[in-house]
Amino acid sequence: MSEQALSLGLFAAVMTFSPGPNNVLLAWSGSQVGIRRSVPLWLGIVVGIIVLLTVSALGPGTIIRSEPFLQRAMLAIGSLYLAWLGWKVARSGPPMMDTAGHDRQLGFTTGLFNTLLNPKGWAMALGATAGYATLAPTAPHLALILSLVFVTMAVPNWLLWCGGGQALARSVNSERGWRIANGVLGSLVIVSIVPLWLE
Protein backbone atom coordinates (compact mmCIF):
# COMPACT_ATOMS: atom_id res chain seq x y z
CA MET A 1 0.00 0.00 0.00
CA SER A 2 2.75 2.47 0.98
CA GLU A 3 4.70 1.64 -2.19
CA GLN A 4 1.60 2.30 -4.30
CA ALA A 5 0.98 5.57 -2.47
CA LEU A 6 4.57 6.63 -3.14
CA SER A 7 4.16 5.65 -6.77
CA LEU A 8 1.00 7.78 -6.99
CA GLY A 9 2.86 10.74 -5.50
CA LEU A 10 5.63 10.41 -8.07
CA PHE A 11 3.11 10.01 -10.90
CA ALA A 12 1.24 13.14 -9.76
CA ALA A 13 4.49 15.10 -9.46
CA VAL A 14 5.63 14.17 -12.96
CA MET A 15 2.23 14.88 -14.52
CA THR A 16 1.82 18.16 -12.62
CA PHE A 17 5.29 19.66 -13.02
CA SER A 18 6.05 18.56 -16.58
CA PRO A 19 5.76 21.24 -19.29
CA GLY A 20 2.34 21.47 -20.85
CA PRO A 21 -0.32 24.02 -21.80
CA ASN A 22 -1.43 24.71 -18.21
CA ASN A 23 2.10 25.28 -16.95
CA VAL A 24 3.03 27.51 -19.88
CA LEU A 25 -0.08 29.59 -19.19
CA LEU A 26 0.86 29.81 -15.50
CA ALA A 27 4.34 31.04 -16.47
CA TRP A 28 2.88 33.57 -18.90
CA SER A 29 0.35 34.74 -16.31
CA GLY A 30 3.12 35.12 -13.73
CA SER A 31 5.11 37.22 -16.18
CA GLN A 32 2.14 39.42 -17.06
CA VAL A 33 0.28 39.98 -13.78
CA GLY A 34 2.39 38.33 -11.07
CA ILE A 35 1.86 35.34 -8.79
CA ARG A 36 -0.97 36.75 -6.66
CA ARG A 37 -3.15 37.79 -9.61
CA SER A 38 -2.60 34.37 -11.19
CA VAL A 39 -4.55 32.68 -8.37
CA PRO A 40 -7.89 32.61 -10.28
CA LEU A 41 -6.23 30.88 -13.25
CA TRP A 42 -4.58 28.37 -10.91
CA LEU A 43 -7.85 27.70 -9.07
CA GLY A 44 -9.58 27.02 -12.39
CA ILE A 45 -6.86 24.50 -13.26
CA VAL A 46 -7.18 22.82 -9.85
CA VAL A 47 -10.98 22.53 -10.11
CA GLY A 48 -10.58 21.19 -13.65
CA ILE A 49 -8.19 18.48 -12.42
CA ILE A 50 -10.62 17.50 -9.65
CA VAL A 51 -13.47 17.26 -12.17
CA LEU A 52 -11.38 15.11 -14.54
CA LEU A 53 -10.30 12.75 -11.76
CA THR A 54 -13.84 12.48 -10.35
CA VAL A 55 -15.44 11.80 -13.74
CA SER A 56 -12.78 9.24 -14.54
CA ALA A 57 -13.03 7.49 -11.15
CA LEU A 58 -16.83 7.34 -11.12
CA GLY A 59 -17.03 5.52 -14.43
CA PRO A 60 -17.93 7.88 -17.29
CA GLY A 61 -14.23 8.02 -18.13
CA THR A 62 -14.40 4.43 -19.32
CA ILE A 63 -16.88 5.48 -22.01
CA ILE A 64 -14.38 8.01 -23.34
CA ARG A 65 -11.60 5.43 -23.23
CA SER A 66 -13.66 2.91 -25.20
CA GLU A 67 -15.03 5.27 -27.88
CA PRO A 68 -12.43 6.36 -30.47
CA PHE A 69 -14.86 8.89 -31.99
CA LEU A 70 -15.28 10.66 -28.63
CA GLN A 71 -11.53 10.66 -28.11
CA ARG A 72 -10.92 12.23 -31.53
CA ALA A 73 -13.69 14.79 -31.04
CA MET A 74 -12.26 15.84 -27.66
CA LEU A 75 -8.78 15.96 -29.15
CA ALA A 76 -9.94 18.20 -32.01
CA ILE A 77 -11.87 20.59 -29.74
CA GLY A 78 -9.06 20.69 -27.21
CA SER A 79 -6.45 21.32 -29.91
CA LEU A 80 -8.41 24.23 -31.36
CA TYR A 81 -8.80 25.79 -27.92
CA LEU A 82 -5.11 25.35 -27.09
CA ALA A 83 -4.13 26.83 -30.46
CA TRP A 84 -6.32 29.88 -29.79
CA LEU A 85 -4.76 30.35 -26.32
CA GLY A 86 -1.27 29.97 -27.76
CA TRP A 87 -2.03 32.60 -30.41
CA LYS A 88 -3.38 34.94 -27.72
CA VAL A 89 -0.25 34.52 -25.59
CA ALA A 90 2.09 34.94 -28.58
CA ARG A 91 0.47 38.22 -29.62
CA SER A 92 0.51 39.83 -26.17
CA GLY A 93 2.90 42.64 -25.34
CA PRO A 94 4.85 43.68 -22.24
CA PRO A 95 3.43 42.94 -18.78
CA MET A 96 0.81 45.20 -17.28
CA MET A 97 1.16 44.80 -13.53
CA ASP A 98 -1.13 47.68 -12.62
CA THR A 99 -4.93 47.61 -12.46
CA ALA A 100 -5.18 48.55 -16.14
CA GLY A 101 -3.94 45.10 -17.13
CA HIS A 102 -7.22 43.24 -16.63
CA ASP A 103 -7.19 42.00 -20.22
CA ARG A 104 -3.94 40.15 -19.44
CA GLN A 105 -5.35 38.39 -16.39
CA LEU A 106 -6.44 34.87 -17.29
CA GLY A 107 -9.22 33.96 -14.91
CA PHE A 108 -10.85 30.92 -13.33
CA THR A 109 -12.86 30.06 -16.45
CA THR A 110 -9.75 29.98 -18.65
CA GLY A 111 -8.00 27.63 -16.23
CA LEU A 112 -11.05 25.39 -15.95
CA PHE A 113 -11.72 25.09 -19.69
CA ASN A 114 -8.04 24.76 -20.54
CA THR A 115 -7.89 21.74 -18.21
CA LEU A 116 -11.19 20.16 -19.26
CA LEU A 117 -10.36 20.52 -22.97
CA ASN A 118 -6.75 19.37 -22.60
CA PRO A 119 -6.32 15.80 -23.90
CA LYS A 120 -3.20 15.43 -21.72
CA GLY A 121 -5.40 16.10 -18.67
CA TRP A 122 -7.83 13.36 -19.67
CA ALA A 123 -4.98 10.93 -20.29
CA MET A 124 -3.59 11.77 -16.85
CA ALA A 125 -6.95 11.25 -15.13
CA LEU A 126 -7.72 7.99 -16.91
CA GLY A 127 -4.21 6.70 -16.24
CA ALA A 128 -4.40 7.61 -12.56
CA THR A 129 -7.77 5.95 -11.99
CA ALA A 130 -6.76 2.82 -13.89
CA GLY A 131 -3.33 2.52 -12.27
CA TYR A 132 -4.29 3.28 -8.67
CA ALA A 133 -7.83 1.88 -8.39
CA THR A 134 -6.78 -0.51 -5.62
CA LEU A 135 -5.83 2.37 -3.30
CA ALA A 136 -9.47 2.85 -2.30
CA PRO A 137 -12.43 0.55 -1.60
CA THR A 138 -14.94 2.65 -3.58
CA ALA A 139 -14.91 4.98 -6.58
CA PRO A 140 -15.77 8.12 -4.54
CA HIS A 141 -12.91 7.32 -2.14
CA LEU A 142 -10.56 6.89 -5.09
CA ALA A 143 -11.65 10.24 -6.56
CA LEU A 144 -11.03 11.90 -3.18
CA ILE A 145 -7.56 10.36 -2.73
CA LEU A 146 -6.46 11.22 -6.27
CA SER A 147 -7.80 14.76 -5.97
CA LEU A 148 -6.00 15.37 -2.66
CA VAL A 149 -2.69 14.12 -4.06
CA PHE A 150 -2.92 16.15 -7.26
CA VAL A 151 -4.09 19.32 -5.48
CA THR A 152 -1.18 18.97 -3.03
CA MET A 153 1.22 18.84 -5.99
CA ALA A 154 -0.55 21.78 -7.65
CA VAL A 155 0.48 24.26 -4.93
CA PRO A 156 4.28 24.11 -5.40
CA ASN A 157 3.72 23.74 -9.15
CA TRP A 158 1.81 27.05 -9.23
CA LEU A 159 4.56 28.80 -7.26
CA LEU A 160 7.29 27.33 -9.48
CA TRP A 161 5.77 28.16 -12.88
CA CYS A 162 4.24 31.53 -11.92
CA GLY A 163 7.41 32.43 -10.04
CA GLY A 164 9.45 31.54 -13.12
CA GLY A 165 7.22 33.80 -15.18
CA GLN A 166 7.60 36.61 -12.67
CA ALA A 167 11.39 36.19 -12.77
CA LEU A 168 11.18 36.43 -16.56
CA ALA A 169 9.32 39.73 -16.17
CA ARG A 170 12.23 41.11 -14.15
CA SER A 171 14.83 40.09 -16.72
CA VAL A 172 13.12 41.22 -19.94
CA ASN A 173 13.05 45.01 -20.21
CA SER A 174 12.25 45.89 -23.81
CA GLU A 175 9.17 45.63 -25.99
CA ARG A 176 11.11 43.58 -28.53
CA GLY A 177 12.24 41.22 -25.77
CA TRP A 178 8.64 40.73 -24.70
CA ARG A 179 7.51 40.04 -28.23
CA ILE A 180 10.14 37.29 -28.41
CA ALA A 181 9.37 35.89 -24.93
CA ASN A 182 5.61 35.84 -25.51
CA GLY A 183 6.12 34.41 -28.98
CA VAL A 184 8.15 31.55 -27.49
CA LEU A 185 5.59 30.88 -24.71
CA GLY A 186 2.68 31.00 -27.15
CA SER A 187 4.52 28.71 -29.55
CA LEU A 188 5.15 26.22 -26.73
CA VAL A 189 1.41 26.02 -26.08
CA ILE A 190 0.76 25.36 -29.77
CA VAL A 191 3.66 22.90 -30.13
CA SER A 192 2.35 20.95 -27.12
CA ILE A 193 -0.61 19.94 -29.30
CA VAL A 194 1.56 17.95 -31.73
CA PRO A 195 2.48 15.02 -29.44
CA LEU A 196 -1.20 14.55 -28.59
CA TRP A 197 -1.94 13.66 -32.22
CA LEU A 198 1.03 11.29 -32.44
CA GLU A 199 -0.04 9.05 -29.54
BELGISUL-V322071 format. One record per residue. N is the residue number from 0. SS is DSSP state (H for helix, E for strand, L for the rest). NEAR is the number of other C-alpha atoms within 10 Angstrom. D_LAST is the distance of its C-alpha to the last C-alpha in whole Angstrom. Layout:
# BELGISUL-V322071
n	ss	near	d_last
N	SS	NEAR	D_LAST
N	SS	NEAR	D_LAST
This chain:
# BELGISUL-V322071
n	ss	near	d_last
0	L	8	31
1	H	8	31
2	H	8	29
3	H	13	26
4	H	14	27
5	H	11	27
6	H	14	23
7	H	20	23
8	H	17	24
9	H	14	22
10	H	17	19
11	H	23	20
12	H	18	21
13	H	12	18
14	H	17	16
15	H	22	19
16	H	17	20
17	L	12	17
18	L	14	17
19	L	19	15
20	H	26	17
21	H	26	19
22	H	21	21
23	H	22	21
24	H	28	23
25	H	30	25
26	H	26	26
27	H	31	27
28	H	29	29
29	H	30	31
30	H	29	32
31	H	28	33
32	H	24	35
33	L	23	35
34	L	22	34
35	H	11	36
36	H	18	35
37	H	26	31
38	H	22	32
39	H	18	31
40	H	23	28
41	H	29	27
42	H	20	29
43	H	22	27
44	H	28	23
45	H	23	25
46	H	19	26
47	H	23	23
48	H	25	21
49	H	22	24
50	H	18	23
51	H	22	20
52	H	27	21
53	H	23	24
54	H	20	22
55	H	27	20
56	H	25	23
57	H	16	25
58	L	13	23
59	H	11	22
60	H	19	18
61	H	15	18
62	H	12	19
63	H	17	16
64	H	15	14
65	H	10	16
66	L	10	16
67	H	11	13
68	H	11	15
69	H	13	15
70	H	15	12
71	H	14	12
72	H	11	15
73	H	18	14
74	H	20	11
75	H	16	14
76	H	14	17
77	H	21	15
78	H	22	14
79	H	15	17
80	H	17	19
81	H	25	17
82	H	20	18
83	H	15	22
84	H	19	22
85	H	25	21
86	H	18	24
87	H	14	26
88	H	25	26
89	H	23	26
90	L	13	29
91	L	18	31
92	L	18	34
93	L	19	36
94	L	21	36
95	L	16	38
96	L	17	39
97	L	9	42
98	H	8	42
99	H	8	42
100	H	12	38
101	H	13	37
102	H	10	35
103	H	19	33
104	L	21	33
105	L	22	29
106	L	20	30
107	H	20	29
108	H	15	28
109	H	19	26
110	H	25	24
111	H	23	24
112	H	17	22
113	H	23	20
114	H	26	19
115	H	22	19
116	L	20	17
117	L	24	14
118	H	22	11
119	H	20	11
120	H	22	14
121	H	24	13
122	H	15	11
123	H	19	13
124	H	27	16
125	H	21	15
126	H	15	14
127	H	20	18
128	H	24	19
129	H	13	18
130	H	14	19
131	L	16	22
132	H	17	24
133	H	13	27
134	H	18	28
135	L	14	29
136	L	9	32
137	L	12	31
138	H	19	28
139	H	14	30
140	H	16	30
141	H	23	27
142	H	24	26
143	H	15	29
144	H	18	28
145	H	27	24
146	H	22	25
147	H	13	28
148	H	17	26
149	H	21	24
150	H	20	26
151	H	15	28
152	H	19	26
153	H	21	25
154	H	14	29
155	H	14	29
156	H	19	25
157	H	26	27
158	H	20	30
159	H	18	28
160	H	24	26
161	H	30	29
162	H	19	31
163	H	17	29
164	H	24	30
165	H	23	33
166	H	15	34
167	H	18	32
168	H	21	35
169	H	9	38
170	H	10	37
171	L	16	36
172	L	12	39
173	L	10	39
174	H	12	38
175	H	12	36
176	H	14	35
177	H	21	33
178	H	16	32
179	H	16	30
180	H	22	29
181	H	24	28
182	H	19	26
183	H	15	24
184	H	20	23
185	H	26	22
186	H	18	20
187	H	19	18
188	H	26	17
189	H	22	16
190	H	16	14
191	L	19	12
192	L	22	11
193	H	11	9
194	H	9	6
195	H	14	6
196	H	12	6
197	H	6	4
198	L	5	0
